[in-house]
Amino acid sequence: MDAMGLLGRLRGVLFYAGIPLLIPAIYGYYMGEGIWRVLALTALIMMLPEVPQLIAGGFRSMAGLFHGISRWIFRRGEKAWGAGVMLEGVGRKLDELTLGEALALTSLAWIVIPAIGAIPYAYAGLGPMDAFFESMSGWTSTGLSVVDAPENFPQSLLLFRSITQWIGGLGIIILMLAVLRGREARTLLKAEGRESLGTSISKTVRTYWKIYIVLSVLGLGLLYAVGLDPFNSVNLMMSGISNGGFFPFSHYDFTDAQKFALAGLMFAGATSFVFFDRVSRGQIFTAVKDEELILYVLLTLVAVALIALIGHEELYNSILNSVSAIACGGFAIGDVAVMHEFSKYMIIILMICGGMYGSTTGAVKLWRILVVGKSVSHRIRQAFLPAGAVQAVKVNGVAVGIETVIESAVFIFAYMALLLFGAGVFIAAGDGMVDSLFIAASSMGNVGLSTFAISAIPAAHKAFLILLMYLGRIEIFPSLALARYVVGLVKR
């Protein structure tokens, strides 16, 4: 596909990412906040490039409709009717995309959309670097913030900030795929780091969105039930279920029930949507005996116990901070900087692991760790088996192909290499080893926890954190596909 073809696909991604941004613009208009115009402009900048294509698609659909009617009248078959009325504008097929092009499109989208999304922050008074940082942190659902007092922002901008995390948590590409068809849509789903639920792509994506919306509604009700006001409930729900981590305030005295509710929301967001799909279909036993889920629960419980006992943290704070780390949620209670060194150590491990595959979590993800761990165990056992004996690596009783094992191992190696490099950059700049590992793990895992104030660090450090957030969100390799695609265009 040439550059114009890729840009055409990007227009579609921008269009669907821009639609939800109309909500804070409308809210700002209702509240009488002047920034509503800037919010509306930001949404329109994303949406307008695709409008001509939608209009053209509308004309083609009308032509197809009349063609189908005429063929139906002359009794030439119902198949012709179905082909004639198929929408070609919004629901166009993606069967020209290769995997490399899909990866390049994903990488490009995660640059362009945060760049446009920085406009409202710049209008609110942030400098270009800080505005782009805040936007990238929102869209990648990271939660690191350069804003020390977000309560000083207009409410509509806070809502905009939370919505970017809510969209980014499930994925910009997933939003677009909800209305697209075509066999190569599976390629885009893979490029976004999501797994199919075993059905068609359209059904998979719609199921993802149904689960996400149901969890969001339940989370909103839960937060309101534990005493949070409606506006804070909406913002914390969006940041919590997406595992984004933006607080709409700089300080709040949470009750234990509210801490537990926030932890539950993040934990649910980092639980595989396959689990919720199985539960909804009555396959509860199959869902709860999932090996990745068991690992997720056990690792969380062990971390909570160790941080509470060795780190001497209050129990509910330990629960919230541990879940926030492993779910890549970014909500933190208390000053992380003054925590016991062991608590920081445990949180770093959790931030590297991440939650379950096929969820809103970031980082390595437990499924990959499970696959590689079982592969190592398998290799050790095989050394004691008779010559020629063959044993497959299995997860949940299903054999895992050697290709999958290699892909998981390569990703973990690349992830750890980049994380150590990132930490090394901060160590070289004069930061301590623990703080450097902490911020590298947090930014790459799209977590949002930090041992120092992000607003106080130099612009060069912010730029590097933006890079780590970006690479962590797209899972490293798509950026290489984008670089290769650009090089290929230059050589033509």
C-alpha positions in Angstrom: 0.0 0.0 0.0 1.3 3.5 -0.9 1.5 6.5 1.4 -1.9 7.8 0.3 -3.5 4.5 1.0 -2.1 4.4 4.6 -3.1 8.0 5.2 -6.6 7.1 4.0 -6.8 4.4 6.7 -5.4 6.9 9.2 -8.3 9.3 8.4 -10.7 6.5 9.4 -8.9 6.0 12.7 -8.9 9.7 13.4 -12.6 10.0 12.6 -13.7 7.3 15.1 -11.2 8.6 17.8 -12.7 12.1 17.4 -16.4 11.2 17.9 -16.2 10.6 21.7 -14.4 13.9 22.1 -17.5 15.7 21.2 -18.9 14.7 24.7 -16.6 17.0 26.7 -17.2 19.8 24.2 -20.9 19.5 24.6 -20.5 19.4 28.4 -18.3 22.5 28.3 -20.9 24.3 26.3 -23.6 23.3 28.9 -21.4 24.4 31.8 -20.6 27.8 30.1 -16.8 27.1 29.9 -15.1 28.9 27.1 -12.8 26.0 26.4 -15.6 24.1 24.8 -14.8 25.7 21.4 -11.2 24.3 21.6 -12.5 20.9 22.6 -14.9 20.9 19.7 -12.2 22.1 17.3 -9.9 19.3 18.4 -12.7 16.7 17.7 -13.4 18.3 14.3 -9.7 18.3 13.3 -9.8 14.6 13.8 -13.1 13.9 12.1 -13.2 16.3 9.1 -10.6 14.6 6.9 -12.8 11.5 6.7 -16.0 13.4 5.9 -15.5 13.5 2.1 -14.9 9.8 2.1 -18.1 9.2 4.1 -20.1 11.4 1.7 -18.7 9.5 -1.3 -19.4 6.2 0.4 -23.0 7.4 1.0 -23.4 8.1 -2.8 -22.0 4.7 -3.6 -24.3 3.1 -1.1 -27.3 4.8 -2.6 -26.2 3.7 -6.1 -25.8 0.1 -4.8 -29.3 0.3 -3.1 -31.0 1.4 -6.4 -29.0 -1.3 -8.3 -30.1 -3.9 -5.8 -33.7 -2.8 -6.0 -33.7 -3.0 -9.8 -32.1 -6.5 -9.8 -34.6 -7.6 -7.1 -37.5 -6.3 -9.3 -36.3 -8.3 -12.2 -35.9 -11.4 -9.9 -32.1 -11.8 -10.3 -31.6 -13.2 -6.8 -31.4 -12.1 -3.3 -27.6 -12.3 -3.3 -27.5 -9.3 -5.7 -29.7 -7.4 -3.2 -27.3 -8.1 -0.4 -24.3 -7.1 -2.4 -26.0 -3.9 -3.6 -26.9 -2.5 -0.2 -23.6 -3.2 1.5 -22.3 0.0 3.0 -19.0 1.1 1.4 -18.4 4.3 3.4 -18.2 3.6 7.1 -18.0 -0.2 6.7 -15.4 -0.5 4.0 -13.2 -3.5 4.0 -9.6 -3.5 5.1 -8.4 -6.4 2.8 -5.5 -4.5 1.4 -3.6 -4.2 4.6 -0.7 -6.6 5.3 0.4 -7.2 8.9 3.4 -4.8 8.4 1.1 -2.1 7.1 -1.4 -2.6 10.0 1.5 -2.3 12.5 2.7 0.9 10.7 -0.9 2.3 10.8 -1.2 1.5 14.5 2.2 3.1 15.3 1.3 6.2 13.3 -2.1 6.6 14.9 -0.5 6.6 18.4 1.6 9.5 17.3 -0.9 11.7 15.4 -3.8 11.4 17.7 -1.9 12.4 20.9 -0.4 15.3 18.9 -3.8 16.6 18.0 -5.1 15.8 21.4 -2.5 18.2 22.9 -4.3 21.3 21.6 -6.7 21.7 24.6 -3.8 21.4 27.0 -1.8 24.0 25.2 -4.9 26.3 25.2 -5.1 25.7 29.0 -1.6 27.1 29.5 0.7 24.2 29.2 3.8 24.5 27.0 4.2 22.4 23.8 6.2 19.7 25.5 4.0 19.5 28.6 0.8 19.5 26.4 2.1 16.7 24.3 3.3 14.8 27.4 -0.2 15.1 29.0 -1.9 14.0 25.8 0.4 11.0 25.2 0.0 10.0 28.8 -3.8 10.1 28.4 -4.2 8.3 25.1 -1.7 5.6 26.1 -3.6 5.3 29.4 -0.4 5.8 31.4 -1.4 8.4 33.9 1.9 10.2 34.5 1.0 13.9 34.7 2.8 17.3 34.5 -0.3 18.9 36.0 0.2 19.4 39.8 -3.3 20.8 40.4 -5.8 19.3 37.9 -8.7 20.7 39.8 -7.8 24.1 38.5 -8.7 22.9 35.0 -12.2 23.5 33.6 -14.4 20.5 34.3 -14.8 19.9 30.5 -11.1 19.6 30.1 -10.9 17.1 33.0 -13.6 15.1 31.3 -11.7 15.3 28.0 -8.6 14.1 29.8 -10.5 11.1 31.3 -12.2 10.2 28.0 -8.8 10.0 26.2 -7.8 7.4 28.8 -11.1 5.5 28.4 -10.7 5.4 24.6 -7.0 4.6 24.8 -7.5 1.9 27.4 -9.3 -0.4 25.0 -7.5 0.9 22.0 -8.1 3.5 19.2 -8.1 0.7 16.6 -10.7 -1.3 18.5 -13.0 1.7 18.3 -12.7 1.9 14.5 -13.0 -1.9 14.1 -16.4 -1.9 15.8 -18.0 -0.7 12.5 -15.6 -2.2 9.9 -15.7 -5.5 8.1 -13.2 -7.6 6.1 -11.0 -10.6 6.8 -7.9 -8.4 7.2 -9.5 -6.6 10.1 -8.1 -9.5 12.1 -4.7 -8.1 11.2 -5.5 -4.8 12.8 -6.8 -6.5 15.9 -3.5 -8.3 16.2 -1.6 -5.1 15.6 -3.5 -3.5 18.4 -2.4 -6.3 20.7 -5.8 -7.9 21.2 -7.0 -11.5 20.8 -10.0 -12.9 19.0 -12.7 -14.4 21.1 -13.0 -17.3 18.7 -15.8 -15.7 16.6 -15.8 -13.3 13.7 -13.8 -10.1 14.0 -17.0 -8.0 14.1 -18.5 -10.1 16.8 -15.2 -10.1 18.8 -14.9 -6.3 18.7 -18.5 -5.8 19.6 -18.1 -8.2 22.5 -15.1 -6.3 23.6 -17.1 -3.0 23.6 -20.1 -4.6 25.3 -17.9 -5.9 28.1 -16.1 -2.6 28.4 -19.3 -0.6 28.6 -20.9 -3.0 31.1 -17.8 -2.8 33.3 -17.8 1.0 33.0 -21.5 1.3 34.0 -21.0 -1.1 36.9 -17.9 0.8 38.0 -19.7 4.1 37.8 -22.4 2.8 40.0 -19.9 1.3 42.5 -18.0 4.5 42.9 -21.2 6.5 43.3 -22.4 4.0 45.9 -19.3 4.4 48.0 -19.8 8.1 48.3 -18.0 9.8 45.4 -19.9 12.7 43.7 -21.2 12.1 40.2 -18.4 14.1 38.4 -15.6 12.5 40.2 -17.3 9.1 39.8 -17.4 9.5 36.0 -13.7 10.6 35.8 -12.4 8.0 38.2 -14.5 5.3 36.4 -12.9 6.1 33.1 -9.4 6.3 34.5 -9.9 3.2 36.6 -11.5 0.7 34.1 -9.0 1.8 31.4 -6.2 1.5 33.9 -5.2 5.1 33.0 -4.6 6.6 36.5 -5.5 10.3 36.0 -6.9 11.8 39.2 -9.2 14.8 38.6 -7.8 16.3 41.7 -4.4 16.7 43.5 -5.6 15.4 46.9 -8.6 13.5 48.2 -9.2 11.7 51.5 -10.5 8.3 50.3 -12.3 6.1 52.7 -11.3 2.4 52.9 -14.4 1.5 50.9 -13.5 3.9 48.1 -9.9 2.6 48.0 -11.3 -1.0 47.7 -13.7 0.1 45.0 -10.9 1.7 42.9 -8.8 -1.3 43.3 -11.7 -3.6 42.2 -12.2 -1.4 39.1 -8.6 -1.6 38.1 -8.4 -5.3 38.8 -11.5 -5.9 36.6 -10.0 -3.7 33.8 -6.8 -5.8 33.8 -8.7 -9.1 33.7 -9.0 -10.7 30.3 -12.2 -9.9 28.5 -12.2 -13.6 27.5 -13.0 -14.3 31.2 -16.0 -12.0 31.2 -17.2 -13.4 27.9 -17.1 -17.0 29.3 -18.9 -15.9 32.4 -21.6 -14.2 30.4 -22.1 -17.5 28.5 -22.4 -19.5 31.6 -18.9 -21.1 31.4 -18.0 -20.1 34.9 -15.9 -23.1 35.8 -13.8 -22.8 32.7 -13.4 -19.1 33.3 -12.2 -19.4 36.9 -9.8 -22.2 36.3 -7.9 -20.2 33.7 -4.2 -20.5 34.6 -3.4 -16.9 33.7 -6.2 -15.7 36.0 -5.0 -17.9 38.9 -1.5 -16.5 38.4 -2.9 -12.9 38.4 -4.9 -13.5 41.6 -2.0 -15.2 43.4 0.6 -12.7 42.4 -1.6 -9.8 43.6 -2.4 -11.5 46.9 1.3 -12.3 47.6 2.3 -8.7 46.7 -0.3 -7.2 49.0 0.8 -9.4 51.9 4.5 -8.7 51.4 4.1 -5.0 51.0 1.8 -4.8 54.1 4.1 -7.0 56.3 7.6 -6.1 55.2 6.9 -2.6 53.9 4.7 -1.8 56.8 2.0 -0.2 54.6 -1.6 0.1 55.7 -3.6 -2.8 54.4 -6.0 -0.8 52.1 -3.2 1.3 50.8 -1.3 -1.9 50.1 -4.2 -3.4 48.2 -4.7 -0.2 46.1 -1.0 0.3 45.3 -0.4 -3.4 44.5 -3.4 -3.6 42.2 -2.5 -0.3 40.7 0.9 -1.6 39.8 0.0 -5.0 38.4 -3.1 -3.7 36.6 -1.0 -0.8 35.3 -3.7 1.5 36.8 -1.6 4.3 38.1 -3.8 5.3 41.1 -1.5 5.7 44.1 -2.4 6.4 47.8 0.3 8.1 49.8 3.7 9.3 48.8 5.4 6.5 46.7 8.8 8.2 47.2 8.8 7.6 51.0 7.8 3.9 50.7 10.0 1.2 52.1 12.6 0.1 49.5 11.1 -3.4 49.5 7.7 -2.0 48.6 9.2 -0.1 45.7 10.9 -3.3 44.6 7.7 -5.3 44.7 5.8 -2.5 42.8 8.6 -2.5 40.1 8.1 -6.3 39.6 4.3 -5.9 39.4 4.7 -3.0 36.9 6.9 -5.1 34.6 4.5 -8.1 34.8 1.2 -6.3 34.1 -2.2 -8.0 34.1 -3.9 -10.5 31.8 -3.7 -10.6 28.0 -6.7 -9.2 26.2 -7.5 -6.5 28.8 -6.8 -2.8 29.3 -3.4 -3.6 31.1 0.0 -2.7 29.7 3.5 -4.1 30.3 4.7 -7.7 29.5 1.4 -9.3 30.4 1.1 -12.5 32.5 0.2 -14.8 29.6 3.6 -14.3 28.0 5.3 -14.9 31.4 3.2 -18.0 31.8 4.1 -19.3 28.4 7.9 -18.7 28.8 7.9 -20.0 32.4 6.2 -23.2 31.3 8.6 -23.5 28.4 11.6 -23.3 30.8 10.0 -25.9 33.1 9.3 -28.1 30.0 13.0 -27.9 29.0 14.1 -28.9 32.4 11.7 -31.9 32.6 12.7 -33.0 29.1 16.3 -33.4 30.2 15.2 -36.3 32.4 13.0 -38.0 29.8 14.1 -40.9 27.6 15.6 -39.9 24.2 13.0 -39.2 21.6 10.2 -38.4 24.1 8.2 -35.4 23.2 6.2 -33.1 25.5 4.3 -30.1 24.4 4.1 -26.8 26.3 0.5 -26.5 27.4 -1.5 -23.6 28.9 -5.0 -24.4 30.1 -4.6 -27.9 28.6 -4.0 -26.5 25.1 -0.7 -27.0 23.4 1.2 -23.8 22.6 3.2 -23.8 19.4 6.9 -23.2 19.3 6.3 -20.0 17.3 4.2 -18.6 20.1 6.8 -19.5 22.7 9.6 -17.8 20.7 7.4 -14.7 20.1 6.8 -14.4 23.8 10.4 -14.9 24.7 11.6 -12.4 22.1 9.1 -9.8 23.3 10.1 -10.2 27.0 13.8 -10.0 26.1 13.2 -6.8 24.0 11.0 -5.3 26.7 13.5 -5.9 29.4 16.4 -4.6 27.2 14.5 -1.4 26.5 13.5 -1.0 30.2 17.1 -1.4 31.3 18.3 1.0 28.7 15.6 3.5 29.8 16.6 3.2 33.4 20.2 3.6 32.4 19.4 6.9 30.7 18.0 8.3 34.0 20.8 6.9 36.0 23.3 8.6 33.7 21.3 11.8 34.2 21.9 11.6 38.0 18.8 9.8 39.3 19.1 6.9 41.8 19.0 3.4 40.6 15.6 2.5 42.3 14.0 5.7 41.1 15.3 5.2 37.5 14.0 1.6 37.3 10.7 2.7 38.9 10.0 5.5 36.3 11.2 3.3 33.4 9.0 0.4 34.4 6.1 2.8 35.0 6.3 4.6 31.7 6.9 1.5 29.6 4.2 -0.4 31.3 1.8 2.6 30.9 1.3 2.5 34.7 1.6 6.1 35.9 3.2 5.7 39.3 6.3 7.8 40.1 8.7 8.5 42.9 9.2 12.1 41.9 7.1 15.0 40.5 7.0 14.8 36.7 6.3 18.5 36.4 9.8 19.3 37.9 11.9 17.2 35.5 13.7 18.7 32.5 12.1 18.8 29.1 14.6 16.3 27.7 13.5 13.8 30.4 9.8 14.3 29.5 10.6 13.7 25.8 12.3 10.4 26.7 9.3 9.4 28.9 7.0 10.2 26.0 9.0 7.8 23.9 8.9 5.1 26.5 5.1 5.5 26.9 4.6 5.3 23.2 6.8 2.2 22.7 5.2 0.5 25.7 1.7 1.1 24.4 2.3 -0.2 20.9 4.4 -3.1 22.3 7.7 -2.0 20.6 7.7 -3.9 17.3 5.0 -1.9 15.5 7.4 1.1 15.7 9.9 -0.9 13.7 7.3 -1.7 11.1 6.5 2.0 10.8 10.3 2.8 10.4 10.6 0.1 7.8 7.5 1.4 6.0 8.9 5.0 5.9 12.3 3.8 4.7 10.5 1.8 1.9 8.6 4.9 0.8 11.8 6.9 0.7 13.6 4.3 -1.5 10.8 4.2 -4.1 
